[in-house]
Amino acid sequence: MADILLDSLSFSYGKKKVFDGLSLSFDGPGLFLLTGPSGCGKTTLLRLFARLEKPSAGVLSVSDPVAFAFQEYRLFPGLSALRNVTCVRDPKTKEETAQNDAEALTLLSSLGLAKEDAMQTPDALSGGMKQRVSLARALFSPHPIKLLDEVTKELDRTSVDLVLAQIAKYSADSLILFSTPHPEDCDGIPSTRIELPPLK
């Protein structure tokens, strides 16, 4: 079972304290919503889970490797949308490659991207499409912990519904932490909400 544990964790950017003695635990599979006002540390917390930042004090334990869908997309410009998704797996045979391609195309289609979109490089896609490709890559990853940082911020209502349906589906087998300033969008999805306090 994938899990994350924080015990009396503190973190600061220079003199700006973000967390002070924060204790939380997350057990998967399941979906956890990280909510709270803008600037309360949602992205910072995900970066700590991904070991992109180090706590200044306290204990942070992450049981398994993580996949991260950043706000900035971080797609490979020379690869198609499909290859940006499938690159997180390492197939050993042509059959596995074909299976990965078919699964990734199905996932992209479920997120509202047509096959012709999947064959385009990121420069030919809109911001909302690139956001969904970034999400698809994290969901497609074999890593059991998935960190999703405001992955619906550029999407219209129809696209948001498609994305949330897939997040809910993948949370049946993964520990998913999804930061969002709009938790009401997820009212129809089984989840646990963790509200972070505003910075003082």
N, C-alpha and C positions, 0 to 999 in steps of 0.2 A: 504494500500500500504506500503510495506516494504521500509525503507529508513535509510540512515546513513548520519550524518552531522558532519563535522569537521569545527570548527571556531577558527582560530589563535592557532592551536594546536602545542605544543612543546613537545619534548621528547628527553631524553639523556640517554646513558648508562655511568654512572659515569661522566667523563669530556667530553666524546665523544657525541657531539650533532648530533642527527639523523634528527629531524624535528624542524624547528624554524618558528612559525607563519603560519603553513600549514592550508589552508582552502579549503575544497572540499565537494561535496555533491553527493550522489548516490541514485537514486530513482528506485525502481523495480516495476514490474519484468523487467529483462533484464540482459545482460552480460557486465561487465566492465573488461577490461584487465589492470592490473597494470604492467607497463613495466619500463625498465630502466636498467642501468648497474648493474652488480653484486655488492652487498653491498650497494645499494642505499636506502635500508629500506623497500623493498616490504614485506618481511616476518614480520618485526616489525610492519608495518601498519596493517596487518591481525591480529597479536597478540593483538594489541590495540583494534581492532573491537571486538575480542572475550573476552575482559576484562582480558586477561592474562598479560597485561602490563597496567600501568596507566600513562596517560600524566602528564607531569610536569607543564603544563599550558595550558589554552585554554579550549574549549568545545568539547566534543565528545558525540554524541547522536546516539544510535543504537535502532531502534524502536522495534525489535523483536529478539527472540532467534536465535542463529547461529549454523550451523553445520560446522565442520572444517575438511578438509582433509590435514593433515600435510605432510611435506616431509618425515618424519620418519616412516610413515605407522601407528604405534601405534595400531596394531591389538591385540586382545586377543589370546594368544598362545594356550589356551585349547579349543577354539571354532573353528568350521569349518568356511571356508570362507563365507558360506551361513549365519551362525549364527552371524558372525561378521557384516554382513549387516543388518539382521533383528532385531538385538538387540536394534536398535534405536527407534523401535516402541513398543507399549504396547497393544497387542491384548487382547480383553476381552473374545473371544470365540474361539472354535476350528476352526470355519469357517473363522474367521479373521486371525488366524494363518496360515491356508492353503492358504488363499488369499495372505498374505504377502510373504509366501514361493514362490508361483508361480510368483509373481511380481518381487521378488528379483532374482530368477533364470533367468527370462527373461532379467533383467537388466544386470546381470553378463554375460549372453550369448551375449548380444549386445556389451559388452566390450571385447569379445573374450575369455571368460572362459567357458569351457564345464561343463556339470553337474557334471562329476566326479571331476573336479577341485574344484567346489563349495563345495564338501563334504570333501575336504582335510583341515587339519589344516595349519596355515601359514608356519610352518617349512618345509612343503612339496612343497611349491610354490616358484617360482623364484621371484627376486626382482620386475620385471615388473608386475607379477601377483599380488603381494602384493600391489603394488601401485594402481592397478586398483580396488582391493577389497576396499582399503581405500577410493578411489573416490566414488565407488558405495555406501558405507555406508553414505557418506555425501549427495549424491544425493537422497538416499532413506529416509533420515531423514525428518520428518514432519516440521522441522524448515524452515521458509521462506527465511532466509538469509544463503547462502552457501559460505564458504571461501575455496578456492582451491589454495594450495601453491605449485606451480611448479609440478603439478600432471602428467606431460608428460615427465619429465626429464630422465627417464630410459627406455622409450618406443621406439620401432622402428617405421618407418613411417606408416606402416599399423595399428598398435595399436594406434598411435597418431590420425589417422583419425577416428577410432572407438570412441575414447574418446571424441574428439571434437564434433562429431555428437551428443553424449548424452548430453554433456554440453549445446550445442545449444538447444536441445529439452527441457531440464529442465529449461532453462532460460526463457521460455515462461510463467512460473508460479512462478519463484523464482528470487530473487535478488542474482546474482552470481558475486563474485569478484575473478578473476583468475590471480594470479601472474605468469608471464612468462618472461624470457629473450629473447624469440623468438616469438614476436607477429606476425611475418610473417606467422607462422603456421596457424593463425586464419583468414587469408585474406578472406576466403570464408564464414565466419560466421558473422552475424550482431552483432556488438559490439561497445562499446565506449572505446577508449583507453585513459588511464591516464598515462603519462610518468613522473616518479619521477626523480628529478635532482640528479646527483651524489653527494655524500657527500663531503664536503669541508674539 
